[in-house]
């Protein structure tokens, strides 16, 4: 194999890598897709929701072949305090009526399927191979090294994930900064299909996605809960710097969240079947390196730090797929490897990846408001308690009671300052 | 079985690992960790690979989830080498 030269070697069979390999192979290019896990997906963890438009861009109807879990028709935002929770529940079964907007997914299944689709198009897929290094000659990248083997290609696509060691080795960007990522932990909890449907008020193939605020002991971050067919994905993403500065272990904070009465009611009777952890690109457009390519190398997906987190929408896999597609189109269009970088830039603009990133570019600043993660969820629950509590004593006047509730949790000065900050970052 | 609070050992016992015995993919210099004030790894490593034993930071790579949190958090350079396990070793997720 080492004597053959490929049009492209794609490193990493996640959504970005497989989208790229799929498209290249379909266009008749020789492509080698390498994956360090024993199978694609074996090293991957995600919260668990894929926005389907991205697969449609790769090929209309592709999503219908994918091993998707449940079509998300319920979007929920949960504010927790120690005692209880206030949940906003947006139900819309017509969400994305023609092409459903999003599905919950399990990466071991999704990634293995997508790599298989790339293989069916003609890509050579090789799992169980760890790329150690890039081969550089005359200032350009000409291949990869794995153990004692060398493999060569016109272009190497670094789809090697959020830690992208290849992008760093190529000198495209420095080591990841802790303020630019979140650390996610997650338990997969098995439950019968019908129990999940009943608890979340959905039909068999439909599901709910939930984000939770107020479960991180004040650390910037939030919980998530996705319904799969016969399991739930429950986890928290933390700001690692803030997590590292406090006393309790993030596992303990996560277990508290899991045992919270409002979460318990949803997972009761289930069985924990897996525990995973992963880093997440967290600061959106500002985290994307200026330089995404050099001659012979392009960086896609998490490796390029593509990600959007608005607090209620969390996107990564869709952007990864779009960037993999963009890289493939650039490679197909390029007359020579030196042209790929500029064409890739052009493609990620044309496919609106950059426009999507820019639309939320200052959003992450909101998560610097520390009170979002403790005081405001407390305030919401205290206000609810005041509104709904009946004990036969003389009730406080409504306005007075509510103002007291606010004051108990946050000063009016802070509230005004936070409101202003929120306004500026939207 | 029903849901209960899981210990660090319980959590890792859910996962499938193939440990590359005698060949750690992450190297930690305890002498550097001894002078580190932050020691964020102790509370932020999702697998609790970093623990305090007799006042010293001890590191165990066997249960590593390969996330990279220690790599990005290590402030004083105690993590002297961070790579992925050799192919076919480390964690294998089946349903995440």
Contacts between the chains, C-beta under 8 A, distances in Angstrom:
chain1	res1	chain2	res2	distance
A	36	B	84	5.9
A	36	B	87	5.6
A	37	B	92	6.6
A	38	B	88	5.9
A	38	B	92	5.9
A	41	B	93	7.1
A	42	B	92	4.4
A	42	B	93	5.8
A	42	B	94	7.8
A	43	B	66	6.4
A	43	B	84	7.9
A	43	B	90	7.5
A	43	B	91	7.2
A	43	B	92	7.6
A	43	B	93	6.9
A	44	B	93	6.6
A	44	B	96	7.1
A	45	B	65	8.0
A	45	B	93	6.1
A	45	B	96	4.3
A	46	B	96	7.5
A	106	B	95	5.5
A	106	B	96	6.9
A	107	B	93	7.0
A	107	B	96	5.8
A	108	B	93	5.7
A	108	B	94	5.2
A	108	B	95	6.0
A	108	B	96	6.7
A	128	B	87	4.8
A	128	B	88	5.3
A	129	B	87	5.5
A	130	B	84	5.9
A	130	B	85	7.8
A	130	B	86	6.1
A	130	B	87	4.3
A	146	B	87	7.8
A	162	B	68	6.8
A	163	B	68	4.2
A	163	B	71	6.7
A	165	B	83	7.2
A	165	B	84	7.8
A	175	B	71	7.4
A	175	B	72	7.2
A	176	B	68	7.3
A	176	B	71	7.4
A	176	B	72	4.8
A	177	B	72	6.9
A	178	B	72	4.7
A	178	B	73	5.2
A	181	B	72	6.0
A	183	B	44	6.4
A	183	B	46	6.4
A	183	B	67	6.6
A	183	B	69	4.7
A	185	B	46	4.7
A	186	B	96	6.4
A	187	B	6	7.7
A	187	B	11	7.5
A	187	B	14	7.8
A	188	B	95	4.9
A	188	B	96	5.9
A	189	B	3	7.0
A	231	B	95	6.5
A	233	B	96	7.6
A	238	B	44	7.4
A	240	B	40	7.2
A	240	B	44	5.3
A	240	B	69	5.7
A	240	B	72	6.6
A	240	B	73	5.4
A	241	B	40	7.3
A	241	B	73	7.2
A	243	B	40	7.5
A	243	B	43	6.4
A	243	B	44	4.6
A	244	B	38	6.6
A	244	B	40	2.5
A	244	B	41	7.4
A	244	B	43	6.1
A	244	B	44	4.4
A	244	B	73	5.5
A	245	B	38	7.6
A	245	B	40	6.9
A	246	B	43	6.8
A	247	B	43	7.0
A	248	B	43	6.6
A	249	B	8	8.0
A	249	B	42	7.7
A	249	B	43	4.8
A	249	B	48	6.7
A	250	B	43	6.4
A	250	B	44	5.8
A	250	B	46	6.5
A	251	B	8	5.9
A	251	B	11	6.7
A	251	B	46	6.7
A	251	B	48	6.4
A	255	B	5	4.8
A	255	B	6	6.4
A	258	B	3	7.0
A	258	B	5	7.3
A	259	B	3	7.8
A	259	B	5	5.6
A	264	B	3	6.9
A	267	B	3	5.2
A	268	B	2	6.9
A	268	B	3	6.2
A	269	B	2	5.7
A	269	B	3	7.4
A	270	B	2	7.4
A	270	B	3	5.6
A	271	B	1	4.7
A	271	B	2	7.8
A	271	B	3	8.0
A	272	B	3	7.1
A	272	B	6	6.3
A	272	B	11	8.0
A	272	B	14	5.9
A	273	B	14	6.3
A	273	B	95	6.0
A	274	B	14	5.2
A	274	B	15	6.2
A	274	B	93	6.4
A	274	B	94	6.5
A	274	B	95	5.1
A	274	B	96	5.5
A	275	B	6	7.6
A	275	B	11	4.1
A	275	B	12	6.7
A	275	B	14	4.9
A	275	B	15	5.9
A	275	B	65	8.0
A	276	B	15	7.5
A	276	B	65	6.4
A	276	B	93	5.6
A	276	B	96	4.0
A	277	B	46	3.4
A	277	B	47	6.6
A	277	B	65	4.3
A	277	B	67	4.4
A	277	B	69	7.3
A	278	B	65	7.8
A	278	B	67	5.2
A	279	B	67	5.5
A	279	B	68	5.0
A	279	B	69	6.5
A	279	B	72	7.0
